[in-house]
Amino acid sequence: MSRMEPLTPPYDAEIQAQFDAIMRGAPPLMLFRILAAHPRAWSKFRNASLLDRGPLSLREREIVIDRTCALTGCEYEWGVHIATFADAAQLSDEEIRATVNGVSNAGCWSPAEQALIAVVDALHHRATLSEAEFSDLRACYSEAQILEVMLLCGFYRTVSYIANGFDLPLEAKGARYPQ
């Protein structure tokens, strides 16, 4: 169990509709049930969630999210994303392992993906980018895409803080870190 009590079914009709919209028929994640127990936090989370289709491809988006969650040690959210999106994002087993254990210039990534991972790593470790890191990113991505990368890194770092801080149990259908 987590350190905070999640909502339990039956849910209020409005909350159920919100869960249905996000989860597309699957049971709501523990993370969502905990946040939804606190209306202000749930509202802020949903409004800033970046769950909509942004300027990055699904693959690029998932690389950023998976690497961010791995760097923060958030197996909960990393596992949810790998289980839910890795196939659709066409992430190979090697690439999935590399989101956790690899270096930014691993040979499994394209040059553009290496630039993405280097930026995620830099933002995680230094909260800034060198001129070279920004230049490499700019060579491959538009301003809107670069902003999206930064927003995703910040948002999923926050998600990781919540999941790790509340010691959320891993989702039954979530992936586990590679050995």
N, CA and C atoms as an extended XYZ file, in Angstrom:
537
Properties=species:S:1:pos:R:3:atomname:S:1:resname:S:1:resid:I:1 pbc="F F F"
N         0.834       -1.185        0.000 N   MET     1
C         0.000        0.000        0.000 CA  MET     1
C         0.875        1.244        0.000 C   MET     1
N         0.316        2.326       -0.440 N   SER     2
C         1.085        3.569       -0.489 CA  SER     2
C         0.974        4.311        0.840 C   SER     2
N         1.677        5.401        0.934 N   ARG     3
C         1.677        6.216        2.147 CA  ARG     3
C         0.456        7.128        2.247 C   ARG     3
N        -0.318        7.209        1.172 N   MET     4
C        -1.561        7.988        1.178 CA  MET     4
C        -2.684        7.071        0.735 C   MET     4
N        -3.869        7.358        1.230 N   GLU     5
C        -5.040        6.546        0.923 CA  GLU     5
C        -5.628        6.965       -0.427 C   GLU     5
N        -5.756        6.032       -1.368 N   PRO     6
C        -6.361        6.368       -2.659 CA  PRO     6
C        -7.890        6.336       -2.580 C   PRO     6
N        -8.509        6.986       -3.541 N   LEU     7
C        -9.966        6.850       -3.674 CA  LEU     7
C       -10.281        5.389       -3.958 C   LEU     7
N       -11.439        4.968       -3.512 N   THR     8
C       -11.890        3.606       -3.805 CA  THR     8
C       -13.237        3.675       -4.510 C   THR     8
N       -13.526        2.706       -5.353 N   PRO     9
C       -14.815        2.707       -6.031 CA  PRO     9
C       -15.956        2.446       -5.039 C   PRO     9
N       -17.139        2.876       -5.356 N   PRO    10
C       -17.513        3.575       -6.585 CA  PRO    10
C       -17.078        5.040       -6.523 C   PRO    10
N       -16.684        5.557       -7.674 N   TYR    11
C       -16.206        6.930       -7.759 CA  TYR    11
C       -17.363        7.858       -8.080 C   TYR    11
N       -17.234        9.107       -7.656 N   ASP    12
C       -18.154       10.162       -8.045 CA  ASP    12
C       -18.235       10.160       -9.580 C   ASP    12
N       -19.401       10.466      -10.132 N   ALA    13
C       -19.610       10.389      -11.588 CA  ALA    13
C       -18.606       11.247      -12.359 C   ALA    13
N       -18.304       12.429      -11.863 N   GLU    14
C       -17.347       13.308      -12.552 CA  GLU    14
C       -15.943       12.708      -12.532 C   GLU    14
N       -15.526       12.176      -11.384 N   ILE    15
C       -14.209       11.540      -11.283 CA  ILE    15
C       -14.162       10.306      -12.177 C   ILE    15
N       -15.233        9.506      -12.175 N   GLN    16
C       -15.272        8.319      -13.029 CA  GLN    16
C       -15.124        8.711      -14.494 C   GLN    16
N       -15.804        9.770      -14.907 N   ALA    17
C       -15.700       10.230      -16.295 CA  ALA    17
C       -14.270       10.676      -16.607 C   ALA    17
N       -13.613       11.332      -15.660 N   GLN    18
C       -12.221       11.755      -15.866 CA  GLN    18
C       -11.296       10.541      -15.962 C   GLN    18
N       -11.489        9.567      -15.073 N   PHE    19
C       -10.696        8.335      -15.144 CA  PHE    19
C       -10.918        7.639      -16.483 C   PHE    19
N       -12.179        7.542      -16.911 N   ASP    20
C       -12.495        6.873      -18.182 CA  ASP    20
C       -11.820        7.568      -19.360 C   ASP    20
N       -11.799        8.897      -19.332 N   ALA    21
C       -11.179        9.648      -20.426 CA  ALA    21
C        -9.676        9.401      -20.483 C   ALA    21
N        -9.035        9.308      -19.325 N   ILE    22
C        -7.585        9.105      -19.281 CA  ILE    22
C        -7.222        7.646      -19.516 C   ILE    22
N        -7.962        6.746      -18.883 N   MET    23
C        -7.589        5.331      -18.866 CA  MET    23
C        -8.219        4.516      -20.000 C   MET    23
N        -9.165        5.097      -20.714 N   ARG    24
C        -9.807        4.428      -21.851 CA  ARG    24
C       -10.333        3.033      -21.488 C   ARG    24
N       -11.064        2.979      -20.364 N   GLY    25
C       -11.700        1.733      -19.957 CA  GLY    25
C       -10.919        0.882      -18.976 C   GLY    25
N        -9.627        1.102      -18.836 N   ALA    26
C        -8.822        0.345      -17.871 CA  ALA    26
C        -9.055        0.922      -16.474 C   ALA    26
N        -8.818        0.138      -15.441 N   PRO    27
C        -8.952        0.682      -14.080 CA  PRO    27
C        -7.956        1.828      -13.869 C   PRO    27
N        -8.328        2.823      -13.066 N   PRO    28
C        -7.424        3.954      -12.854 CA  PRO    28
C        -6.161        3.545      -12.097 C   PRO    28
N        -5.064        4.157      -12.460 N   LEU    29
C        -3.795        3.910      -11.788 CA  LEU    29
C        -3.859        4.385      -10.336 C   LEU    29
N        -3.068        3.767       -9.495 N   MET    30
C        -2.970        4.178       -8.092 CA  MET    30
C        -2.612        5.668       -8.006 C   MET    30
N        -1.676        6.116       -8.839 N   LEU    31
C        -1.275        7.525       -8.849 CA  LEU    31
C        -2.492        8.426       -9.037 C   LEU    31
N        -3.345        8.098      -10.000 N   PHE    32
C        -4.514        8.917      -10.281 CA  PHE    32
C        -5.511        8.861       -9.123 C   PHE    32
N        -5.671        7.691       -8.520 N   ARG    33
C        -6.620        7.538       -7.408 CA  ARG    33
C        -6.170        8.323       -6.179 C   ARG    33
N        -4.874        8.413       -5.965 N   ILE    34
C        -4.362        9.204       -4.836 CA  ILE    34
C        -4.550       10.697       -5.115 C   ILE    34
N        -4.193       11.132       -6.304 N   LEU    35
C        -4.345       12.550       -6.632 CA  LEU    35
C        -5.812       12.966       -6.639 C   LEU    35
N        -6.685       12.104       -7.152 N   ALA    36
C        -8.107       12.444       -7.243 CA  ALA    36
C        -8.766       12.547       -5.878 C   ALA    36
N        -8.147       11.989       -4.853 N   ALA    37
C        -8.670       12.128       -3.492 CA  ALA    37
C        -8.480       13.552       -2.972 C   ALA    37
N        -7.720       14.361       -3.698 N   HIS    38
C        -7.431       15.745       -3.318 CA  HIS    38
C        -7.787       16.636       -4.512 C   HIS    38
N        -9.004       17.175       -4.550 N   PRO    39
C        -9.512       17.868       -5.739 CA  PRO    39
C        -8.586       18.935       -6.322 C   PRO    39
N        -7.989       19.758       -5.491 N   ARG    40
C        -7.101       20.806       -6.023 CA  ARG    40
C        -5.892       20.185       -6.713 C   ARG    40
N        -5.254       19.217       -6.072 N   ALA    41
C        -4.085       18.562       -6.664 CA  ALA    41
C        -4.468       17.844       -7.950 C   ALA    41
N        -5.608       17.162       -7.953 N   TRP    42
C        -6.068       16.425       -9.139 CA  TRP    42
C        -6.325       17.387      -10.297 C   TRP    42
N        -6.957       18.514       -9.995 N   SER    43
C        -7.229       19.506      -11.032 CA  SER    43
C        -5.929       20.059      -11.612 C   SER    43
N        -5.002       20.430      -10.742 N   LYS    44
C        -3.711       20.957      -11.208 CA  LYS    44
C        -2.966       19.907      -12.024 C   LYS    44
N        -2.967       18.683      -11.562 N   PHE    45
C        -2.288       17.594      -12.261 CA  PHE    45
C        -2.877       17.401      -13.661 C   PHE    45
N        -4.194       17.314      -13.742 N   ARG    46
C        -4.835       17.092      -15.047 CA  ARG    46
C        -4.598       18.264      -15.995 C   ARG    46
N        -4.614       19.480      -15.461 N   ASN    47
C        -4.426       20.653      -16.314 CA  ASN    47
C        -3.005       20.790      -16.827 C   ASN    47
N        -2.042       20.214      -16.125 N   ALA    48
C        -0.638       20.329      -16.524 CA  ALA    48
C        -0.074       19.010      -17.037 C   ALA    48
N        -0.920       18.043      -17.257 N   SER    49
C        -0.453       16.675      -17.446 CA  SER    49
C         0.254       16.373      -18.761 C   SER    49
N         0.075       17.155      -19.763 N   LEU    50
C         0.700       16.895      -21.061 CA  LEU    50
C         0.263       15.553      -21.639 C   LEU    50
N        -0.961       15.111      -21.301 N   LEU    51
C        -1.477       13.852      -21.836 CA  LEU    51
C        -1.987       14.008      -23.267 C   LEU    51
N        -2.079       15.229      -23.727 N   ASP    52
C        -2.540       15.453      -25.092 CA  ASP    52
C        -1.427       15.162      -26.091 C   ASP    52
N        -1.790       15.110      -27.345 N   ARG    53
C        -0.806       14.896      -28.400 CA  ARG    53
C        -0.030       16.190      -28.613 C   ARG    53
N         1.267       16.141      -28.382 N   GLY    54
C         2.107       17.325      -28.517 CA  GLY    54
C         2.908       17.282      -29.806 C   GLY    54
N         3.907       18.148      -29.922 N   PRO    55
C         4.678       18.253      -31.163 CA  PRO    55
C         5.722       17.155      -31.363 C   PRO    55
N         5.940       16.301      -30.364 N   LEU    56
C         6.887       15.197      -30.523 CA  LEU    56
C         6.152       13.947      -30.986 C   LEU    56
N         6.874       13.069      -31.658 N   SER    57
C         6.285       11.778      -32.007 CA  SER    57
C         6.100       10.976      -30.720 C   SER    57
N         5.281        9.947      -30.769 N   LEU    58
C         5.104        9.087      -29.599 CA  LEU    58
C         6.439        8.491      -29.164 C   LEU    58
N         7.242        8.071      -30.120 N   ARG    59
C         8.543        7.485      -29.796 CA  ARG    59
C         9.438        8.492      -29.056 C   ARG    59
N         9.546        9.715      -29.591 N   GLU    60
C        10.374       10.748      -28.957 CA  GLU    60
C         9.855       11.060      -27.555 C   GLU    60
N         8.558       11.202      -27.458 N   ARG    61
C         7.914       11.497      -26.172 CA  ARG    61
C         8.246       10.416      -25.150 C   ARG    61
N         8.111        9.170      -25.544 N   GLU    62
C         8.346        8.063      -24.616 CA  GLU    62
C         9.823        7.937      -24.238 C   GLU    62
N        10.705        8.222      -25.144 N   ILE    63
C        12.136        8.211      -24.806 CA  ILE    63
C        12.408        9.236      -23.706 C   ILE    63
N        11.854       10.426      -23.860 N   VAL    64
C        12.047       11.484      -22.856 CA  VAL    64
C        11.436       11.066      -21.521 C   VAL    64
N        10.212       10.594      -21.536 N   ILE    65
C         9.529       10.209      -20.299 CA  ILE    65
C        10.233        9.032      -19.633 C   ILE    65
N        10.543        8.004      -20.409 N   ASP    66
C        11.162        6.799      -19.835 CA  ASP    66
C        12.524        7.119      -19.224 C   ASP    66
N        13.310        7.923      -19.914 N   ARG    67
C        14.629        8.273      -19.388 CA  ARG    67
C        14.496        9.131      -18.124 C   ARG    67
N        13.585       10.093      -18.141 N   THR    68
C        13.362       10.933      -16.962 CA  THR    68
C        12.966       10.080      -15.767 C   THR    68
N        12.021        9.197      -15.955 N   CYS    69
C        11.565        8.345      -14.850 CA  CYS    69
C        12.677        7.415      -14.378 C   CYS    69
N        13.467        6.884      -15.296 N   ALA    70
C        14.580        6.011      -14.903 CA  ALA    70
C        15.610        6.781      -14.087 C   ALA    70
N        15.941        7.996      -14.523 N   LEU    71
C        16.937        8.789      -13.791 CA  LEU    71
C        16.472        9.146      -12.383 C   LEU    71
N        15.180        9.327      -12.205 N   THR    72
C        14.657        9.661      -10.879 CA  THR    72
C        14.389        8.408      -10.047 C   THR    72
N        14.686        7.249      -10.600 N   GLY    73
C        14.465        6.001       -9.871 CA  GLY    73
C        13.000        5.674       -9.677 C   GLY    73
N        12.159        6.120      -10.612 N   CYS    74
C        10.719        5.911      -10.490 CA  CYS    74
C        10.285        4.720      -11.350 C   CYS    74
N        10.507        3.540      -10.806 N   GLU    75
C        10.110        2.322      -11.518 CA  GLU    75
C         8.599        2.273      -11.733 C   GLU    75
N         7.832        2.857      -10.811 N   TYR    76
C         6.372        2.890      -10.944 CA  TYR    76
C         5.973        3.512      -12.293 C   TYR    76
N         6.359        4.761      -12.522 N   GLU    77
C         5.918        5.464      -13.738 CA  GLU    77
C         6.633        4.931      -14.970 C   GLU    77
N         7.921        4.599      -14.847 N   TRP    78
C         8.649        4.001      -15.963 CA  TRP    78
C         7.924        2.731      -16.403 C   TRP    78
N         7.551        1.905      -15.433 N   GLY    79
C         6.885        0.639      -15.745 CA  GLY    79
C         5.537        0.816      -16.398 C   GLY    79
N         4.775        1.825      -15.947 N   VAL    80
C         3.479        2.115      -16.566 CA  VAL    80
C         3.685        2.502      -18.027 C   VAL    80
N         4.644        3.369      -18.281 N   HIS    81
C         4.876        3.831      -19.656 CA  HIS    81
C         5.426        2.733      -20.553 C   HIS    81
N         6.345        1.938      -20.061 N   ILE    82
C         6.875        0.839      -20.880 CA  ILE    82
C         5.760       -0.138      -21.216 C   ILE    82
N         4.974       -0.533      -20.217 N   ALA    83
C         3.896       -1.496      -20.453 CA  ALA    83
C         2.836       -0.951      -21.407 C   ALA    83
N         2.562        0.337      -21.316 N   THR    84
C         1.475        0.933      -22.092 CA  THR    84
C         1.908        1.402      -23.479 C   THR    84
N         3.114        1.953      -23.597 N   PHE    85
C         3.480        2.646      -24.832 CA  PHE    85
C         4.694        2.104      -25.583 C   PHE    85
N         5.489        1.243      -24.993 N   ALA    86
C         6.746        0.824      -25.637 CA  ALA    86
C         6.510        0.181      -26.998 C   ALA    86
N         5.518       -0.669      -27.102 N   ASP    87
C         5.250       -1.316      -28.394 CA  ASP    87
C         4.823       -0.295      -29.444 C   ASP    87
N         3.870        0.565      -29.085 N   ALA    88
C         3.390        1.579      -30.032 CA  ALA    88
C         4.501        2.546      -30.423 C   ALA    88
N         5.429        2.803      -29.485 N   ALA    89
C         6.555        3.710      -29.759 CA  ALA    89
C         7.699        2.983      -30.466 C   ALA    89
N         7.524        1.708      -30.706 N   GLN    90
C         8.522        0.875      -31.397 CA  GLN    90
C         9.882        0.908      -30.700 C   GLN    90
N         9.838        0.781      -29.363 N   LEU    91
C        11.074        0.690      -28.594 CA  LEU    91
C        11.484       -0.778      -28.511 C   LEU    91
N        12.698       -1.059      -28.923 N   SER    92
C        13.211       -2.429      -28.859 CA  SER    92
C        13.583       -2.772      -27.417 C   SER    92
N        13.813       -4.054      -27.161 N   ASP    93
C        14.257       -4.472      -25.824 CA  ASP    93
C        15.564       -3.779      -25.457 C   ASP    93
N        16.467       -3.652      -26.422 N   GLU    94
C        17.743       -2.972      -26.162 CA  GLU    94
C        17.519       -1.507      -25.790 C   GLU    94
N        16.618       -0.842      -26.499 N   GLU    95
C        16.332        0.568      -26.215 CA  GLU    95
C        15.644        0.726      -24.853 C   GLU    95
N        14.749       -0.183      -24.534 N   ILE    96
C        14.095       -0.135      -23.228 CA  ILE    96
C        15.138       -0.265      -22.129 C   ILE    96
N        16.043       -1.225      -22.265 N   ARG    97
C        17.120       -1.372      -21.277 CA  ARG    97
C        17.976       -0.112      -21.207 C   ARG    97
N        18.236        0.493      -22.364 N   ALA    98
C        19.093        1.681      -22.422 CA  ALA    98
C        18.453        2.896      -21.759 C   ALA    98
N        17.122        2.946      -21.674 N   THR    99
C        16.505        4.071      -20.965 CA  THR    99
C        16.870        4.038      -19.489 C   THR    99
N        17.177        2.846      -18.976 N   VAL   100
C        17.522        2.691      -17.562 CA  VAL   100
C        19.029        2.640      -17.360 C   VAL   100
N        19.709        1.852      -18.167 N   ASN   101
C        21.121        1.544      -17.922 CA  ASN   101
C        22.089        2.125      -18.946 C   ASN   101
N        21.603        2.733      -19.994 N   GLY   102
C        22.472        3.156      -21.078 CA  GLY   102
C        23.002        4.566      -20.941 C   GLY   102
N        23.922        4.884      -21.826 N   VAL   103
C        24.469        6.237      -21.921 CA  VAL   103
C        23.784        6.946      -23.081 C   VAL   103
N        23.873        8.249      -23.098 N   SER   104
C        23.136        9.005      -24.114 CA  SER   104
C        23.600        8.704      -25.533 C   SER   104
N        24.851        8.341      -25.695 N   ASN   105
C        25.339        8.082      -27.057 CA  ASN   105
C        25.372        6.597      -27.393 C   ASN   105
N        24.543        5.800      -26.717 N   ALA   106
C        24.467        4.362      -27.013 CA  ALA   106
C        24.112        4.157      -28.482 C   ALA   106
N        24.687        3.142      -29.069 N   GLY   107
C        24.506        2.884      -30.498 CA  GLY   107
C        23.096        2.506      -30.909 C   GLY   107
N        22.243        2.182      -29.963 N   CYS   108
C        20.871        1.806      -30.323 CA  CYS   108
C        20.019        3.019      -30.693 C   CYS   108
N        20.493        4.217      -30.382 N   TRP   109
C        19.734        5.438      -30.645 CA  TRP   109
C        20.217        6.133      -31.906 C   TRP   109
N        19.318        6.780      -32.616 N   SER   110
C        19.689        7.628      -33.748 CA  SER   110
C        20.382        8.873      -33.198 C   SER   110
N        21.078        9.648      -34.038 N   PRO   111
C        21.687       10.888      -33.548 CA  PRO   111
C        20.671       11.843      -32.899 C   PRO   111
N        19.480       11.955      -33.461 N   ALA   112
C        18.461       12.835      -32.881 CA  ALA   112
C        18.022       12.314      -31.514 C   ALA   112
N        17.879       11.007      -31.382 N   GLU   113
C        17.490       10.421      -30.096 CA  GLU   113
C        18.618       10.546      -29.074 C   GLU   113
N        19.846       10.462      -29.532 N   GLN   114
C        20.978       10.681      -28.627 CA  GLN   114
C        20.949       12.103      -28.081 C   GLN   114
N        20.596       13.056      -28.931 N   ALA   115
C        20.485       14.447      -28.479 CA  ALA   115
C        19.378       14.589      -27.444 C   ALA   115
N        18.251       13.916      -27.655 N   LEU   116
C        17.159       13.942      -26.679 CA  LEU   116
C        17.621       13.424      -25.322 C   LEU   116
N        18.269       12.263      -25.345 N   ILE   117
C        18.692       11.634      -24.095 CA  ILE   117
C        19.748       12.481      -23.396 C   ILE   117
N        20.665       13.058      -24.157 N   ALA   118
C        21.683       13.930      -23.559 CA  ALA   118
C        21.032       15.118      -22.861 C   ALA   118
N        19.975       15.657      -23.441 N   VAL   119
C        19.275       16.788      -22.834 CA  VAL   119
C        18.541       16.353      -21.564 C   VAL   119
N        17.870       15.201      -21.624 N   VAL   120
C        17.203       14.691      -20.418 CA  VAL   120
C        18.231       14.513      -19.299 C   VAL   120
N        19.376       13.916      -19.634 N   ASP   121
C        20.427       13.694      -18.637 CA  ASP   121
C        20.938       15.020      -18.069 C   ASP   121
N        21.177       15.986      -18.939 N   ALA   122
C        21.697       17.282      -18.489 CA  ALA   122
C        20.692       17.996      -17.592 C   ALA   122
N        19.421       18.006      -18.001 N   LEU   123
C        18.411       18.660      -17.177 CA  LEU   123
C        18.282       17.968      -15.825 C   LEU   123
N        18.373       16.656      -15.812 N   HIS   124
C        18.283       15.923      -14.548 CA  HIS   124
C        19.467       16.246      -13.633 C   HIS   124
N        20.664       16.221      -14.181 N   HIS   125
C        21.865       16.359      -13.355 CA  HIS   125
C        22.250       17.811      -13.065 C   HIS   125
N        21.962       18.722      -14.029 N   ARG   126
C        22.441       20.098      -13.851 CA  ARG   126
C        21.341       21.152      -13.932 C   ARG   126
N        20.152       20.757      -14.347 N   ALA   127
C        19.028       21.684      -14.516 CA  ALA   127
C        19.321       22.789      -15.525 C   ALA   127
N        20.226       22.497      -16.448 N   THR   128
C        20.529       23.444      -17.526 CA  THR   128
C        21.159       22.670      -18.675 C   THR   128
N        21.344       23.372      -19.790 N   LEU   129
C        21.963       22.772      -20.971 CA  LEU   129
C        23.198       23.569      -21.356 C   LEU   129
N        24.205       22.857      -21.788 N   SER   130
C        25.374       23.531      -22.347 CA  SER   130
C        25.007       24.038      -23.737 C   SER   130
N        25.837       24.917      -24.271 N   GLU   131
C        25.614       25.392      -25.649 CA  GLU   131
C        25.632       24.224      -26.623 C   GLU   131
N        26.540       23.273      -26.438 N   ALA   132
C        26.640       22.117      -27.333 CA  ALA   132
C        25.386       21.245      -27.253 C   ALA   132
N        24.898       21.019      -26.054 N   GLU   133
C        23.686       20.197      -25.896 CA  GLU   133
C        22.483       20.868      -26.563 C   GLU   133
N        22.352       22.175      -26.345 N   PHE   134
C        21.233       22.882      -26.965 CA  PHE   134
C        21.383       22.906      -28.483 C   PHE   134
N        22.592       23.105      -28.953 N   SER   135
C        22.846       23.133      -30.393 CA  SER   135
C        22.515       21.784      -31.041 C   SER   135
N        22.910       20.697      -30.388 N   ASP   136
C        22.599       19.361      -30.908 CA  ASP   136
C        21.094       19.136      -30.973 C   ASP   136
N        20.376       19.596      -29.953 N   LEU   137
C        18.930       19.459      -29.929 CA  LEU   137
C        18.293       20.323      -31.009 C   LEU   137
N        18.781       21.537      -31.126 N   ARG   138
C        18.239       22.489      -32.110 CA  ARG   138
C        18.457       22.003      -33.550 C   ARG   138
N        19.512       21.238      -33.772 N   ALA   139
C        19.780       20.714      -35.110 CA  ALA   139
C        18.728       19.693      -35.545 C   ALA   139
N        18.019       19.118      -34.589 N   CYS   140
C        17.073       18.042      -34.893 CA  CYS   140
C        15.614       18.396      -34.608 C   CYS   140
N        15.386       19.399      -33.784 N   TYR   141
C        14.031       19.659      -33.291 CA  TYR   141
C        13.680       21.134      -33.376 C   TYR   141
N        12.379       21.411      -33.541 N   SER   142
C        11.873       22.785      -33.595 CA  SER   142
C        11.802       23.367      -32.183 C   SER   142
N        11.564       24.673      -32.116 N   GLU   143
C        11.418       25.317      -30.814 CA  GLU   143
C        10.270       24.704      -30.018 C   GLU   143
N         9.147       24.437      -30.690 N   ALA   144
C         7.997       23.833      -30.002 CA  ALA   144
C         8.352       22.454      -29.454 C   ALA   144
N         9.117       21.691      -30.215 N   GLN   145
C         9.527       20.364      -29.759 CA  GLN   145
C        10.514       20.460      -28.587 C   GLN   145
N        11.425       21.408      -28.650 N   ILE   146
C        12.398       21.597      -27.566 CA  ILE   146
C        11.672       21.997      -26.282 C   ILE   146
N        10.725       22.895      -26.391 N   LEU   147
C         9.947       23.286      -25.218 CA  LEU   147
C         9.191       22.084      -24.661 C   LEU   147
N         8.629       21.278      -25.528 N   GLU   148
C         7.909       20.078      -25.088 CA  GLU   148
C         8.836       19.120      -24.340 C   GLU   148
N        10.055       18.949      -24.816 N   VAL   149
C        11.031       18.099      -24.130 CA  VAL   149
C        11.232       18.606      -22.700 C   VAL   149
N        11.442       19.906      -22.568 N   MET   150
C        11.677       20.478      -21.237 CA  MET   150
C        10.448       20.348      -20.344 C   MET   150
N         9.261       20.581      -20.899 N   LEU   151
C         8.032       20.422      -20.132 CA  LEU   151
C         7.843       18.980      -19.679 C   LEU   151
N         8.089       18.034      -20.580 N   LEU   152
C         7.960       16.618      -20.221 CA  LEU   152
C         8.938       16.232      -19.113 C   LEU   152
N        10.181       16.691      -19.239 N   CYS   153
C        11.174       16.381      -18.197 CA  CYS   153
C        10.703       16.900      -16.840 C   CYS   153
N        10.256       18.137      -16.793 N   GLY   154
C         9.805       18.713      -15.532 CA  GLY   154
C         8.560       18.039      -14.997 C   GLY   154
N         7.602       17.778      -15.877 N   PHE   155
C         6.358       17.154      -15.423 CA  PHE   155
C         6.610       15.747      -14.884 C   PHE   155
N         7.392       14.962      -15.615 N   TYR   156
C         7.609       13.580      -15.178 CA  TYR   156
C         8.586       13.488      -14.008 C   TYR   156
N         9.368       14.511      -13.798 N   ARG   157
C        10.153       14.565      -12.557 CA  ARG   157
C         9.196       14.773      -11.389 C   ARG   157
N         8.203       15.637      -11.573 N   THR   158
C         7.183       15.839      -10.548 CA  THR   158
C         6.396       14.556      -10.298 C   THR   158
N         5.971       13.895      -11.363 N   VAL   159
C         5.265       12.618      -11.223 CA  VAL   159
C         6.131       11.631      -10.442 C   VAL   159
N         7.412       11.595      -10.743 N   SER   160
C         8.334       10.696      -10.050 CA  SER   160
C         8.437       11.042       -8.564 C   SER   160
N         8.473       12.325       -8.254 N   TYR   161
C         8.499       12.738       -6.847 CA  TYR   161
C         7.254       12.212       -6.126 C   TYR   161
N         6.109       12.354       -6.748 N   ILE   162
C         4.861       11.908       -6.135 CA  ILE   162
C         4.875       10.384       -5.954 C   ILE   162
N         5.168        9.670       -7.016 N   ALA   163
C         5.148        8.202       -6.945 CA  ALA   163
C         6.188        7.672       -5.963 C   ALA   163
N         7.386        8.225       -6.009 N   ASN   164
C         8.445        7.775       -5.091 CA  ASN   164
C         8.162        8.226       -3.654 C   ASN   164
N         7.749        9.460       -3.490 N   GLY   165
C         7.502       10.004       -2.159 CA  GLY   165
C         6.374        9.302       -1.426 C   GLY   165
N         5.357        8.875       -2.167 N   PHE   166
C         4.240        8.164       -1.551 CA  PHE   166
C         4.453        6.650       -1.594 C   PHE   166
N         5.619        6.232       -2.094 N   ASP   167
C         5.977        4.811       -2.129 CA  ASP   167
C         4.884        3.977       -2.786 C   ASP   167
N         4.448        4.432       -3.974 N   LEU   168
C         3.365        3.724       -4.651 CA  LEU   168
C         3.801        2.309       -5.016 C   LEU   168
N         2.943        1.340       -4.758 N   PRO   169
C         3.273       -0.023       -5.170 CA  PRO   169
C         3.251       -0.101       -6.698 C   PRO   169
N         4.121       -0.926       -7.259 N   LEU   170
C         4.168       -1.053       -8.715 CA  LEU   170
C         2.827       -1.576       -9.216 C   LEU   170
N         2.385       -1.049      -10.339 N   GLU   171
C         1.138       -1.512      -10.951 CA  GLU   171
C         1.318       -2.962      -11.411 C   GLU   171
N         0.296       -3.774      -11.239 N   ALA   172
C         0.374       -5.196      -11.591 CA  ALA   172
C         0.772       -5.402      -13.050 C   ALA   172
N         0.275       -4.556      -13.931 N   LYS   173
C         0.571       -4.707      -15.362 CA  LYS   173
C         1.760       -3.868      -15.811 C   LYS   173
N         2.387       -3.170      -14.887 N   GLY   174
C         3.541       -2.337      -15.219 CA  GLY   174
C         4.784       -3.190      -15.459 C   GLY   174
N         5.679       -2.672      -16.288 N   ALA   175
C         6.959       -3.342      -16.532 CA  ALA   175
C         7.858       -3.165      -15.318 C   ALA   175
N         8.871       -3.978      -15.236 N   ARG   176
C         9.862       -3.877      -14.168 CA  ARG   176
C        11.206       -3.506      -14.797 C   ARG   176
N        12.033       -2.807      -14.008 N   TYR   177
C        13.354       -2.444      -14.507 CA  TYR   177
C        14.105       -3.685      -14.986 C   TYR   177
N        14.881       -3.531      -16.056 N   PRO   178
C        15.725       -4.660      -16.503 CA  PRO   178
C        16.801       -4.960      -15.459 C   PRO   178
N        17.168       -6.213      -15.404 N   GLN   179
C        18.203       -6.633      -14.441 CA  GLN   179
C        19.563       -6.238      -14.929 C   GLN   179
